[in-house]
Amino acid sequence: MFAKRDYDEGAVLTELVVGHYWRFLTEFEKRVVSAWRIRRKWTGVDERRIHLYDLRHNLHSQPDVQSALTDPEAFLTCVRKRILRDHTNEVHINRCPECQRVLRTPQAQQCPWCGYDWHAAEQNRD
């Protein structure tokens, strides 16, 4: 959950775009993002899983993927910027109506940052 760390608009926006607009990623970007997710989950916990993932997906023979993984934050920022530039009308950046921070999903109705909840407001309109 985002609330456990300081708000970083760029990082939160990157997680939203990369996580919820997978269809706009190139095949190369998908390979890098998948490998990055495995590393984020298992680094320091079970390095063997990372190694097996790399073997299974033949990542050792893909220097372009390995290169992108040397600075995943920069790579993901570039991916985010490209998607936002190329798919402006198809990407919905959901913001809290109270604090204006980026929410975790395009459909969220509760802010993890300020706690504002507008579920009830939506139900009362029906």
Backbone atoms as SQL, in Angstrom:
CREATE TABLE atoms (id INTEGER PRIMARY KEY, chain TEXT, resi INTEGER, resn TEXT, atom TEXT, x REAL, y REAL, z REAL);
INSERT INTO atoms VALUES
  (1, 'A', 1, 'MET', 'N', 0.852, -1.184, 0.000),
  (2, 'A', 1, 'MET', 'CA', 0.000, 0.000, 0.000),
  (3, 'A', 1, 'MET', 'C', 0.889, 1.236, 0.000),
  (4, 'A', 2, 'PHE', 'N', 0.508, 2.247, -0.747),
  (5, 'A', 2, 'PHE', 'CA', 1.312, 3.445, -0.897),
  (6, 'A', 2, 'PHE', 'C', 1.478, 4.219, 0.402),
  (7, 'A', 3, 'ALA', 'N', 0.494, 4.211, 1.273),
  (8, 'A', 3, 'ALA', 'CA', 0.500, 5.054, 2.463),
  (9, 'A', 3, 'ALA', 'C', 1.659, 4.753, 3.415),
  (10, 'A', 4, 'LYS', 'N', 2.327, 3.622, 3.260),
  (11, 'A', 4, 'LYS', 'CA', 3.411, 3.264, 4.158),
  (12, 'A', 4, 'LYS', 'C', 4.710, 3.983, 3.817),
  (13, 'A', 5, 'ARG', 'N', 4.726, 4.740, 2.760),
  (14, 'A', 5, 'ARG', 'CA', 5.922, 5.498, 2.421),
  (15, 'A', 5, 'ARG', 'C', 5.518, 6.914, 2.048),
  (16, 'A', 6, 'ASP', 'N', 6.513, 7.769, 1.919),
  (17, 'A', 6, 'ASP', 'CA', 6.234, 9.142, 1.525),
  (18, 'A', 6, 'ASP', 'C', 5.670, 9.170, 0.110),
  (19, 'A', 7, 'TYR', 'N', 4.841, 10.160, -0.145),
  (20, 'A', 7, 'TYR', 'CA', 4.243, 10.312, -1.470),
  (21, 'A', 7, 'TYR', 'C', 5.280, 10.829, -2.451),
  (22, 'A', 8, 'ASP', 'N', 5.471, 10.107, -3.522),
  (23, 'A', 8, 'ASP', 'CA', 6.363, 10.492, -4.610),
  (24, 'A', 8, 'ASP', 'C', 5.524, 10.403, -5.882),
  (25, 'A', 9, 'GLU', 'N', 5.055, 11.529, -6.348),
  (26, 'A', 9, 'GLU', 'CA', 4.129, 11.572, -7.494),
  (27, 'A', 9, 'GLU', 'C', 4.649, 10.783, -8.685),
  (28, 'A', 10, 'GLY', 'N', 5.915, 10.949, -9.025),
  (29, 'A', 10, 'GLY', 'CA', 6.469, 10.228, -10.170),
  (30, 'A', 10, 'GLY', 'C', 6.427, 8.726, -9.983),
  (31, 'A', 11, 'ALA', 'N', 6.834, 8.258, -8.808),
  (32, 'A', 11, 'ALA', 'CA', 6.845, 6.821, -8.541),
  (33, 'A', 11, 'ALA', 'C', 5.431, 6.249, -8.529),
  (34, 'A', 12, 'VAL', 'N', 4.498, 6.960, -7.910),
  (35, 'A', 12, 'VAL', 'CA', 3.112, 6.484, -7.843),
  (36, 'A', 12, 'VAL', 'C', 2.495, 6.474, -9.236),
  (37, 'A', 13, 'LEU', 'N', 2.758, 7.505, -10.012),
  (38, 'A', 13, 'LEU', 'CA', 2.250, 7.586, -11.376),
  (39, 'A', 13, 'LEU', 'C', 2.829, 6.460, -12.235),
  (40, 'A', 14, 'THR', 'N', 4.112, 6.182, -12.055),
  (41, 'A', 14, 'THR', 'CA', 4.743, 5.084, -12.796),
  (42, 'A', 14, 'THR', 'C', 4.094, 3.757, -12.442),
  (43, 'A', 15, 'GLU', 'N', 3.876, 3.494, -11.156),
  (44, 'A', 15, 'GLU', 'CA', 3.233, 2.244, -10.743),
  (45, 'A', 15, 'GLU', 'C', 1.830, 2.122, -11.329),
  (46, 'A', 16, 'LEU', 'N', 1.092, 3.218, -11.350),
  (47, 'A', 16, 'LEU', 'CA', -0.260, 3.203, -11.913),
  (48, 'A', 16, 'LEU', 'C', -0.219, 2.894, -13.408),
  (49, 'A', 17, 'VAL', 'N', 0.593, 3.615, -14.139),
  (50, 'A', 17, 'VAL', 'CA', 0.630, 3.466, -15.594),
  (51, 'A', 17, 'VAL', 'C', 1.162, 2.093, -15.991),
  (52, 'A', 18, 'VAL', 'N', 2.294, 1.689, -15.414),
  (53, 'A', 18, 'VAL', 'CA', 2.888, 0.398, -15.767),
  (54, 'A', 18, 'VAL', 'C', 2.006, -0.754, -15.281),
  (55, 'A', 19, 'GLY', 'N', 1.392, -0.603, -14.135),
  (56, 'A', 19, 'GLY', 'CA', 0.577, -1.677, -13.580),
  (57, 'A', 19, 'GLY', 'C', -0.793, -1.833, -14.207),
  (58, 'A', 20, 'HIS', 'N', -1.387, -0.746, -14.663),
  (59, 'A', 20, 'HIS', 'CA', -2.770, -0.811, -15.148),
  (60, 'A', 20, 'HIS', 'C', -2.931, -0.581, -16.643),
  (61, 'A', 21, 'TYR', 'N', -1.859, -0.274, -17.322),
  (62, 'A', 21, 'TYR', 'CA', -1.946, -0.065, -18.768),
  (63, 'A', 21, 'TYR', 'C', -0.931, -0.938, -19.492),
  (64, 'A', 22, 'TRP', 'N', -0.878, -2.189, -19.076),
  (65, 'A', 22, 'TRP', 'CA', 0.026, -3.216, -19.608),
  (66, 'A', 22, 'TRP', 'C', -0.107, -3.322, -21.120),
  (67, 'A', 23, 'ARG', 'N', -1.321, -3.138, -21.633),
  (68, 'A', 23, 'ARG', 'CA', -1.569, -3.314, -23.067),
  (69, 'A', 23, 'ARG', 'C', -0.780, -2.310, -23.921),
  (70, 'A', 24, 'PHE', 'N', -0.311, -1.240, -23.330),
  (71, 'A', 24, 'PHE', 'CA', 0.440, -0.240, -24.081),
  (72, 'A', 24, 'PHE', 'C', 1.948, -0.474, -24.035),
  (73, 'A', 25, 'LEU', 'N', 2.397, -1.470, -23.289),
  (74, 'A', 25, 'LEU', 'CA', 3.820, -1.782, -23.228),
  (75, 'A', 25, 'LEU', 'C', 4.236, -2.576, -24.456),
  (76, 'A', 26, 'THR', 'N', 5.446, -2.322, -24.941),
  (77, 'A', 26, 'THR', 'CA', 6.002, -3.131, -26.024),
  (78, 'A', 26, 'THR', 'C', 6.382, -4.494, -25.447),
  (79, 'A', 27, 'GLU', 'N', 6.672, -5.446, -26.311),
  (80, 'A', 27, 'GLU', 'CA', 7.091, -6.771, -25.834),
  (81, 'A', 27, 'GLU', 'C', 8.381, -6.675, -25.020),
  (82, 'A', 28, 'PHE', 'N', 9.299, -5.840, -25.466),
  (83, 'A', 28, 'PHE', 'CA', 10.537, -5.637, -24.725),
  (84, 'A', 28, 'PHE', 'C', 10.251, -5.054, -23.339),
  (85, 'A', 29, 'GLU', 'N', 9.414, -4.038, -23.273),
  (86, 'A', 29, 'GLU', 'CA', 9.067, -3.424, -21.987),
  (87, 'A', 29, 'GLU', 'C', 8.394, -4.435, -21.063),
  (88, 'A', 30, 'LYS', 'N', 7.558, -5.290, -21.609),
  (89, 'A', 30, 'LYS', 'CA', 6.907, -6.325, -20.800),
  (90, 'A', 30, 'LYS', 'C', 7.932, -7.282, -20.205),
  (91, 'A', 31, 'ARG', 'N', 8.944, -7.655, -20.985),
  (92, 'A', 31, 'ARG', 'CA', 9.991, -8.543, -20.470),
  (93, 'A', 31, 'ARG', 'C', 10.737, -7.886, -19.314),
  (94, 'A', 32, 'VAL', 'N', 11.077, -6.615, -19.502),
  (95, 'A', 32, 'VAL', 'CA', 11.822, -5.896, -18.457),
  (96, 'A', 32, 'VAL', 'C', 10.951, -5.717, -17.214),
  (97, 'A', 33, 'VAL', 'N', 9.715, -5.299, -17.381),
  (98, 'A', 33, 'VAL', 'CA', 8.827, -5.076, -16.234),
  (99, 'A', 33, 'VAL', 'C', 8.591, -6.381, -15.474),
  (100, 'A', 34, 'SER', 'N', 8.388, -7.468, -16.185),
  (101, 'A', 34, 'SER', 'CA', 8.188, -8.763, -15.520),
  (102, 'A', 34, 'SER', 'C', 9.414, -9.159, -14.711),
  (103, 'A', 35, 'ALA', 'N', 10.587, -9.001, -15.302),
  (104, 'A', 35, 'ALA', 'CA', 11.835, -9.332, -14.590),
  (105, 'A', 35, 'ALA', 'C', 12.037, -8.401, -13.400),
  (106, 'A', 36, 'TRP', 'N', 11.717, -7.135, -13.552),
  (107, 'A', 36, 'TRP', 'CA', 11.835, -6.168, -12.461),
  (108, 'A', 36, 'TRP', 'C', 10.910, -6.534, -11.308),
  (109, 'A', 37, 'ARG', 'N', 9.687, -6.939, -11.627),
  (110, 'A', 37, 'ARG', 'CA', 8.743, -7.332, -10.568),
  (111, 'A', 37, 'ARG', 'C', 9.252, -8.533, -9.789),
  (112, 'A', 38, 'ILE', 'N', 9.814, -9.508, -10.491),
  (113, 'A', 38, 'ILE', 'CA', 10.382, -10.688, -9.823),
  (114, 'A', 38, 'ILE', 'C', 11.526, -10.258, -8.903),
  (115, 'A', 39, 'ARG', 'N', 12.385, -9.397, -9.381),
  (116, 'A', 39, 'ARG', 'CA', 13.504, -8.929, -8.561),
  (117, 'A', 39, 'ARG', 'C', 13.023, -8.131, -7.355),
  (118, 'A', 40, 'ARG', 'N', 12.044, -7.287, -7.566),
  (119, 'A', 40, 'ARG', 'CA', 11.509, -6.480, -6.457),
  (120, 'A', 40, 'ARG', 'C', 10.905, -7.381, -5.380),
  (121, 'A', 41, 'LYS', 'N', 10.260, -8.444, -5.807),
  (122, 'A', 41, 'LYS', 'CA', 9.602, -9.335, -4.852),
  (123, 'A', 41, 'LYS', 'C', 10.595, -10.239, -4.121),
  (124, 'A', 42, 'TRP', 'N', 11.608, -10.765, -4.836),
  (125, 'A', 42, 'TRP', 'CA', 12.450, -11.815, -4.259),
  (126, 'A', 42, 'TRP', 'C', 13.859, -11.403, -3.869),
  (127, 'A', 43, 'THR', 'N', 14.300, -10.208, -4.224),
  (128, 'A', 43, 'THR', 'CA', 15.650, -9.789, -3.831),
  (129, 'A', 43, 'THR', 'C', 15.745, -9.744, -2.306),
  (130, 'A', 44, 'GLY', 'N', 16.747, -10.424, -1.791),
  (131, 'A', 44, 'GLY', 'CA', 16.946, -10.482, -0.346),
  (132, 'A', 44, 'GLY', 'C', 16.075, -11.513, 0.351),
  (133, 'A', 45, 'VAL', 'N', 15.173, -12.139, -0.394),
  (134, 'A', 45, 'VAL', 'CA', 14.279, -13.144, 0.196),
  (135, 'A', 45, 'VAL', 'C', 14.629, -14.529, -0.335),
  (136, 'A', 46, 'ASP', 'N', 14.652, -14.650, -1.665),
  (137, 'A', 46, 'ASP', 'CA', 14.960, -15.941, -2.286),
  (138, 'A', 46, 'ASP', 'C', 15.590, -15.686, -3.658),
  (139, 'A', 47, 'GLU', 'N', 16.874, -15.440, -3.652),
  (140, 'A', 47, 'GLU', 'CA', 17.609, -15.120, -4.877),
  (141, 'A', 47, 'GLU', 'C', 17.522, -16.249, -5.904),
  (142, 'A', 48, 'ARG', 'N', 17.325, -17.471, -5.424),
  (143, 'A', 48, 'ARG', 'CA', 17.212, -18.629, -6.311),
  (144, 'A', 48, 'ARG', 'C', 16.041, -18.472, -7.275),
  (145, 'A', 49, 'ARG', 'N', 14.958, -17.897, -6.801),
  (146, 'A', 49, 'ARG', 'CA', 13.782, -17.689, -7.666),
  (147, 'A', 49, 'ARG', 'C', 14.103, -16.725, -8.806),
  (148, 'A', 50, 'ILE', 'N', 14.892, -15.722, -8.519),
  (149, 'A', 50, 'ILE', 'CA', 15.290, -14.777, -9.559),
  (150, 'A', 50, 'ILE', 'C', 16.121, -15.502, -10.614),
  (151, 'A', 51, 'HIS', 'N', 17.069, -16.291, -10.153),
  (152, 'A', 51, 'HIS', 'CA', 17.926, -17.047, -11.069),
  (153, 'A', 51, 'HIS', 'C', 17.096, -17.995, -11.936),
  (154, 'A', 52, 'LEU', 'N', 16.159, -18.711, -11.330),
  (155, 'A', 52, 'LEU', 'CA', 15.308, -19.635, -12.090),
  (156, 'A', 52, 'LEU', 'C', 14.435, -18.892, -13.094),
  (157, 'A', 53, 'TYR', 'N', 13.920, -17.737, -12.706),
  (158, 'A', 53, 'TYR', 'CA', 13.116, -16.928, -13.617),
  (159, 'A', 53, 'TYR', 'C', 13.962, -16.517, -14.827),
  (160, 'A', 54, 'ASP', 'N', 15.176, -16.052, -14.549),
  (161, 'A', 54, 'ASP', 'CA', 16.070, -15.624, -15.630),
  (162, 'A', 54, 'ASP', 'C', 16.384, -16.785, -16.575),
  (163, 'A', 55, 'LEU', 'N', 16.627, -17.968, -16.015),
  (164, 'A', 55, 'LEU', 'CA', 16.884, -19.144, -16.847),
  (165, 'A', 55, 'LEU', 'C', 15.662, -19.516, -17.676),
  (166, 'A', 56, 'ARG', 'N', 14.522, -19.540, -17.051),
  (167, 'A', 56, 'ARG', 'CA', 13.276, -19.934, -17.728),
  (168, 'A', 56, 'ARG', 'C', 12.961, -18.995, -18.894),
  (169, 'A', 57, 'HIS', 'N', 13.259, -17.713, -18.720),
  (170, 'A', 57, 'HIS', 'CA', 12.932, -16.724, -19.750),
  (171, 'A', 57, 'HIS', 'C', 14.158, -16.308, -20.571),
  (172, 'A', 58, 'ASN', 'N', 15.253, -17.050, -20.389),
  (173, 'A', 58, 'ASN', 'CA', 16.466, -16.840, -21.173),
  (174, 'A', 58, 'ASN', 'C', 16.977, -15.398, -21.093),
  (175, 'A', 59, 'LEU', 'N', 16.876, -14.797, -19.933),
  (176, 'A', 59, 'LEU', 'CA', 17.270, -13.399, -19.781),
  (177, 'A', 59, 'LEU', 'C', 18.780, -13.202, -19.795),
  (178, 'A', 60, 'HIS', 'N', 19.540, -14.256, -19.498),
  (179, 'A', 60, 'HIS', 'CA', 21.005, -14.137, -19.500),
  (180, 'A', 60, 'HIS', 'C', 21.537, -13.840, -20.893),
  (181, 'A', 61, 'SER', 'N', 20.794, -14.248, -21.911),
  (182, 'A', 61, 'SER', 'CA', 21.241, -13.999, -23.291),
  (183, 'A', 61, 'SER', 'C', 20.534, -12.789, -23.911),
  (184, 'A', 62, 'GLN', 'N', 19.948, -11.938, -23.071),
  (185, 'A', 62, 'GLN', 'CA', 19.273, -10.735, -23.551),
  (186, 'A', 62, 'GLN', 'C', 19.920, -9.506, -22.896),
  (187, 'A', 63, 'PRO', 'N', 21.028, -9.041, -23.459),
  (188, 'A', 63, 'PRO', 'CA', 21.744, -7.921, -22.842),
  (189, 'A', 63, 'PRO', 'C', 20.915, -6.642, -22.762),
  (190, 'A', 64, 'ASP', 'N', 19.968, -6.469, -23.678),
  (191, 'A', 64, 'ASP', 'CA', 19.129, -5.266, -23.628),
  (192, 'A', 64, 'ASP', 'C', 18.254, -5.266, -22.381),
  (193, 'A', 65, 'VAL', 'N', 17.734, -6.431, -22.008),
  (194, 'A', 65, 'VAL', 'CA', 16.929, -6.543, -20.781),
  (195, 'A', 65, 'VAL', 'C', 17.823, -6.333, -19.569),
  (196, 'A', 66, 'GLN', 'N', 18.974, -6.979, -19.552),
  (197, 'A', 66, 'GLN', 'CA', 19.904, -6.833, -18.432),
  (198, 'A', 66, 'GLN', 'C', 20.324, -5.372, -18.263),
  (199, 'A', 67, 'SER', 'N', 20.542, -4.699, -19.368),
  (200, 'A', 67, 'SER', 'CA', 20.926, -3.284, -19.321),
  (201, 'A', 67, 'SER', 'C', 19.812, -2.433, -18.722),
  (202, 'A', 68, 'ALA', 'N', 18.580, -2.677, -19.142),
  (203, 'A', 68, 'ALA', 'CA', 17.433, -1.916, -18.606),
  (204, 'A', 68, 'ALA', 'C', 17.263, -2.158, -17.115),
  (205, 'A', 69, 'LEU', 'N', 17.605, -3.358, -16.669),
  (206, 'A', 69, 'LEU', 'CA', 17.447, -3.704, -15.254),
  (207, 'A', 69, 'LEU', 'C', 18.541, -3.097, -14.372),
  (208, 'A', 70, 'THR', 'N', 19.582, -2.536, -14.969),
  (209, 'A', 70, 'THR', 'CA', 20.622, -1.906, -14.150),
  (210, 'A', 70, 'THR', 'C', 20.115, -0.622, -13.506),
  (211, 'A', 71, 'ASP', 'N', 19.158, 0.045, -14.154),
  (212, 'A', 71, 'ASP', 'CA', 18.528, 1.241, -13.583),
  (213, 'A', 71, 'ASP', 'C', 17.031, 1.184, -13.886),
  (214, 'A', 72, 'PRO', 'N', 16.313, 0.305, -13.173),
  (215, 'A', 72, 'PRO', 'CA', 14.901, 0.112, -13.491),
  (216, 'A', 72, 'PRO', 'C', 14.044, 1.360, -13.290),
  (217, 'A', 73, 'GLU', 'N', 14.401, 2.195, -12.340),
  (218, 'A', 73, 'GLU', 'CA', 13.615, 3.408, -12.100),
  (219, 'A', 73, 'GLU', 'C', 13.652, 4.327, -13.322),
  (220, 'A', 74, 'ALA', 'N', 14.822, 4.512, -13.889),
  (221, 'A', 74, 'ALA', 'CA', 14.947, 5.348, -15.086),
  (222, 'A', 74, 'ALA', 'C', 14.210, 4.719, -16.264),
  (223, 'A', 75, 'PHE', 'N', 14.359, 3.411, -16.417),
  (224, 'A', 75, 'PHE', 'CA', 13.674, 2.707, -17.502),
  (225, 'A', 75, 'PHE', 'C', 12.162, 2.854, -17.374),
  (226, 'A', 76, 'LEU', 'N', 11.637, 2.595, -16.179),
  (227, 'A', 76, 'LEU', 'CA', 10.184, 2.672, -15.970),
  (228, 'A', 76, 'LEU', 'C', 9.656, 4.094, -16.129),
  (229, 'A', 77, 'THR', 'N', 10.453, 5.073, -15.749),
  (230, 'A', 77, 'THR', 'CA', 10.055, 6.468, -15.946),
  (231, 'A', 77, 'THR', 'C', 9.913, 6.771, -17.437),
  (232, 'A', 78, 'CYS', 'N', 10.846, 6.278, -18.235),
  (233, 'A', 78, 'CYS', 'CA', 10.760, 6.471, -19.689),
  (234, 'A', 78, 'CYS', 'C', 9.531, 5.773, -20.263),
  (235, 'A', 79, 'VAL', 'N', 9.245, 4.578, -19.776),
  (236, 'A', 79, 'VAL', 'CA', 8.055, 3.848, -20.229),
  (237, 'A', 79, 'VAL', 'C', 6.799, 4.638, -19.883),
  (238, 'A', 80, 'ARG', 'N', 6.720, 5.110, -18.645),
  (239, 'A', 80, 'ARG', 'CA', 5.567, 5.914, -18.214),
  (240, 'A', 80, 'ARG', 'C', 5.384, 7.131, -19.107),
  (241, 'A', 81, 'LYS', 'N', 6.452, 7.858, -19.350),
  (242, 'A', 81, 'LYS', 'CA', 6.369, 9.068, -20.169),
  (243, 'A', 81, 'LYS', 'C', 5.914, 8.740, -21.590),
  (244, 'A', 82, 'ARG', 'N', 6.417, 7.656, -22.145),
  (245, 'A', 82, 'ARG', 'CA', 6.017, 7.260, -23.498),
  (246, 'A', 82, 'ARG', 'C', 4.539, 6.917, -23.554),
  (247, 'A', 83, 'ILE', 'N', 4.078, 6.136, -22.591),
  (248, 'A', 83, 'ILE', 'CA', 2.662, 5.750, -22.580),
  (249, 'A', 83, 'ILE', 'C', 1.772, 6.979, -22.406),
  (250, 'A', 84, 'LEU', 'N', 2.133, 7.859, -21.496),
  (251, 'A', 84, 'LEU', 'CA', 1.324, 9.063, -21.297),
  (252, 'A', 84, 'LEU', 'C', 1.340, 9.964, -22.535),
  (253, 'A', 85, 'ARG', 'N', 2.441, 9.995, -23.240),
  (254, 'A', 85, 'ARG', 'CA', 2.534, 10.801, -24.461),
  (255, 'A', 85, 'ARG', 'C', 1.740, 10.166, -25.611),
  (256, 'A', 86, 'ASP', 'N', 1.910, 8.851, -25.796),
  (257, 'A', 86, 'ASP', 'CA', 1.317, 8.172, -26.945),
  (258, 'A', 86, 'ASP', 'C', -0.143, 7.778, -26.758),
  (259, 'A', 87, 'HIS', 'N', -0.599, 7.712, -25.514),
  (260, 'A', 87, 'HIS', 'CA', -1.961, 7.228, -25.233),
  (261, 'A', 87, 'HIS', 'C', -2.711, 8.178, -24.299),
  (262, 'A', 88, 'THR', 'N', -2.516, 9.456, -24.510),
  (263, 'A', 88, 'THR', 'CA', -3.098, 10.487, -23.648),
  (264, 'A', 88, 'THR', 'C', -4.592, 10.291, -23.427),
  (265, 'A', 89, 'ASN', 'N', -5.330, 10.011, -24.473),
  (266, 'A', 89, 'ASN', 'CA', -6.786, 9.903, -24.374),
  (267, 'A', 89, 'ASN', 'C', -7.263, 8.562, -23.824),
  (268, 'A', 90, 'GLU', 'N', -6.343, 7.600, -23.677),
  (269, 'A', 90, 'GLU', 'CA', -6.730, 6.266, -23.216),
  (270, 'A', 90, 'GLU', 'C', -6.313, 5.972, -21.778),
  (271, 'A', 91, 'VAL', 'N', -5.493, 6.821, -21.203),
  (272, 'A', 91, 'VAL', 'CA', -4.995, 6.616, -19.839),
  (273, 'A', 91, 'VAL', 'C', -5.730, 7.561, -18.905),
  (274, 'A', 92, 'HIS', 'N', -6.322, 6.985, -17.859),
  (275, 'A', 92, 'HIS', 'CA', -7.034, 7.790, -16.868),
  (276, 'A', 92, 'HIS', 'C', -6.201, 7.860, -15.593),
  (277, 'A', 93, 'ILE', 'N', -5.780, 9.055, -15.254),
  (278, 'A', 93, 'ILE', 'CA', -5.041, 9.267, -14.007),
  (279, 'A', 93, 'ILE', 'C', -6.072, 9.673, -12.967),
  (280, 'A', 94, 'ASN', 'N', -6.384, 8.748, -12.092),
  (281, 'A', 94, 'ASN', 'CA', -7.386, 8.956, -11.056),
  (282, 'A', 94, 'ASN', 'C', -6.742, 9.693, -9.881),
  (283, 'A', 95, 'ARG', 'N', -7.316, 10.826, -9.521),
  (284, 'A', 95, 'ARG', 'CA', -6.797, 11.623, -8.408),
  (285, 'A', 95, 'ARG', 'C', -7.870, 11.774, -7.334),
  (286, 'A', 96, 'CYS', 'N', -7.410, 11.885, -6.110),
  (287, 'A', 96, 'CYS', 'CA', -8.311, 12.116, -4.985),
  (288, 'A', 96, 'CYS', 'C', -8.936, 13.503, -5.132),
  (289, 'A', 97, 'PRO', 'N', -10.259, 13.613, -4.997),
  (290, 'A', 97, 'PRO', 'CA', -10.886, 14.929, -5.102),
  (291, 'A', 97, 'PRO', 'C', -10.536, 15.841, -3.914),
  (292, 'A', 98, 'GLU', 'N', -10.026, 15.259, -2.854),
  (293, 'A', 98, 'GLU', 'CA', -9.689, 16.039, -1.656),
  (294, 'A', 98, 'GLU', 'C', -8.254, 16.555, -1.682),
  (295, 'A', 99, 'CYS', 'N', -7.273, 15.649, -1.878),
  (296, 'A', 99, 'CYS', 'CA', -5.860, 16.049, -1.806),
  (297, 'A', 99, 'CYS', 'C', -5.167, 16.102, -3.168),
  (298, 'A', 100, 'GLN', 'N', -5.826, 15.642, -4.217),
  (299, 'A', 100, 'GLN', 'CA', -5.327, 15.657, -5.600),
  (300, 'A', 100, 'GLN', 'C', -4.148, 14.724, -5.861),
  (301, 'A', 101, 'ARG', 'N', -3.887, 13.806, -4.944),
  (302, 'A', 101, 'ARG', 'CA', -2.802, 12.851, -5.179),
  (303, 'A', 101, 'ARG', 'C', -3.293, 11.715, -6.082),
  (304, 'A', 102, 'VAL', 'N', -2.338, 11.090, -6.771),
  (305, 'A', 102, 'VAL', 'CA', -2.650, 9.983, -7.668),
  (306, 'A', 102, 'VAL', 'C', -3.052, 8.771, -6.831),
  (307, 'A', 103, 'LEU', 'N', -4.132, 8.110, -7.259),
  (308, 'A', 103, 'LEU', 'CA', -4.621, 6.931, -6.551),
  (309, 'A', 103, 'LEU', 'C', -4.030, 5.663, -7.146),
  (310, 'A', 104, 'ARG', 'N', -4.221, 4.537, -6.457),
  (311, 'A', 104, 'ARG', 'CA', -3.592, 3.281, -6.855),
  (312, 'A', 104, 'ARG', 'C', -4.162, 2.670, -8.123),
  (313, 'A', 105, 'THR', 'N', -5.447, 2.900, -8.398),
  (314, 'A', 105, 'THR', 'CA', -6.066, 2.313, -9.582),
  (315, 'A', 105, 'THR', 'C', -6.918, 3.359, -10.291),
  (316, 'A', 106, 'PRO', 'N', -7.230, 3.120, -11.558),
  (317, 'A', 106, 'PRO', 'CA', -8.091, 4.054, -12.279),
  (318, 'A', 106, 'PRO', 'C', -9.522, 4.110, -11.721),
  (319, 'A', 107, 'GLN', 'N', -9.944, 3.107, -10.949),
  (320, 'A', 107, 'GLN', 'CA', -11.309, 3.055, -10.416),
  (321, 'A', 107, 'GLN', 'C', -11.409, 3.356, -8.923),
  (322, 'A', 108, 'ALA', 'N', -10.296, 3.578, -8.253),
  (323, 'A', 108, 'ALA', 'CA', -10.296, 3.757, -6.790),
  (324, 'A', 108, 'ALA', 'C', -11.241, 4.878, -6.358),
  (325, 'A', 109, 'GLN', 'N', -11.873, 4.674, -5.213),
  (326, 'A', 109, 'GLN', 'CA', -12.759, 5.682, -4.637),
  (327, 'A', 109, 'GLN', 'C', -12.430, 5.935, -3.171),
  (328, 'A', 110, 'GLN', 'N', -11.216, 5.591, -2.810),
  (329, 'A', 110, 'GLN', 'CA', -10.734, 5.867, -1.464),
  (330, 'A', 110, 'GLN', 'C', -9.248, 6.185, -1.568),
  (331, 'A', 111, 'CYS', 'N', -8.851, 7.275, -0.938),
  (332, 'A', 111, 'CYS', 'CA', -7.473, 7.735, -1.039),
  (333, 'A', 111, 'CYS', 'C', -6.604, 7.075, 0.031),
  (334, 'A', 112, 'PRO', 'N', -5.502, 6.427, -0.379),
  (335, 'A', 112, 'PRO', 'CA', -4.597, 5.834, 0.605),
  (336, 'A', 112, 'PRO', 'C', -3.734, 6.881, 1.292),
  (337, 'A', 113, 'TRP', 'N', -3.742, 8.118, 0.796),
  (338, 'A', 113, 'TRP', 'CA', -2.890, 9.171, 1.324),
  (339, 'A', 113, 'TRP', 'C', -3.587, 9.982, 2.407),
  (340, 'A', 114, 'CYS', 'N', -4.792, 10.475, 2.108),
  (341, 'A', 114, 'CYS', 'CA', -5.489, 11.321, 3.085),
  (342, 'A', 114, 'CYS', 'C', -6.670, 10.602, 3.723),
  (343, 'A', 115, 'GLY', 'N', -7.029, 9.431, 3.175),
  (344, 'A', 115, 'GLY', 'CA', -8.116, 8.646, 3.743),
  (345, 'A', 115, 'GLY', 'C', -9.505, 9.023, 3.242),
  (346, 'A', 116, 'TYR', 'N', -9.603, 10.041, 2.396),
  (347, 'A', 116, 'TYR', 'CA', -10.907, 10.470, 1.897),
  (348, 'A', 116, 'TYR', 'C', -11.570, 9.322, 1.148),
  (349, 'A', 117, 'ASP', 'N', -12.862, 9.119, 1.405),
  (350, 'A', 117, 'ASP', 'CA', -13.619, 8.012, 0.820),
  (351, 'A', 117, 'ASP', 'C', -14.881, 8.578, 0.186),
  (352, 'A', 118, 'TRP', 'N', -15.061, 8.349, -1.092),
  (353, 'A', 118, 'TRP', 'CA', -16.249, 8.853, -1.768),
  (354, 'A', 118, 'TRP', 'C', -17.146, 7.741, -2.292),
  (355, 'A', 119, 'HIS', 'N', -16.988, 6.523, -1.743),
  (356, 'A', 119, 'HIS', 'CA', -17.908, 5.425, -2.074),
  (357, 'A', 119, 'HIS', 'C', -19.339, 5.802, -1.727),
  (358, 'A', 120, 'ALA', 'N', -19.534, 6.318, -0.531),
  (359, 'A', 120, 'ALA', 'CA', -20.886, 6.647, -0.045),
  (360, 'A', 120, 'ALA', 'C', -21.513, 7.713, -0.922),
  (361, 'A', 121, 'ALA', 'N', -20.742, 8.680, -1.367),
  (362, 'A', 121, 'ALA', 'CA', -21.277, 9.732, -2.210),
  (363, 'A', 121, 'ALA', 'C', -21.793, 9.171, -3.525),
  (364, 'A', 122, 'GLU', 'N', -21.072, 8.201, -4.091),
  (365, 'A', 122, 'GLU', 'CA', -21.491, 7.554, -5.333),
  (366, 'A', 122, 'GLU', 'C', -22.778, 6.753, -5.116),
  (367, 'A', 123, 'GLN', 'N', -22.881, 6.047, -3.996),
  (368, 'A', 123, 'GLN', 'CA', -24.071, 5.231, -3.714),
  (369, 'A', 123, 'GLN', 'C', -25.295, 6.099, -3.471),
  (370, 'A', 124, 'ASN', 'N', -25.123, 7.267, -2.872),
  (371, 'A', 124, 'ASN', 'CA', -26.255, 8.156, -2.577),
  (372, 'A', 124, 'ASN', 'C', -26.816, 8.796, -3.833),
  (373, 'A', 125, 'ARG', 'N', -26.036, 8.876, -4.898),
  (374, 'A', 125, 'ARG', 'CA', -26.520, 9.473, -6.150),
  (375, 'A', 125, 'ARG', 'C', -27.446, 8.540, -6.901),
  (376, 'A', 126, 'ASP', 'N', -27.300, 7.238, -6.675),
  (377, 'A', 126, 'ASP', 'CA', -28.122, 6.256, -7.413),
  (378, 'A', 126, 'ASP', 'C', -29.563, 6.257, -6.969);
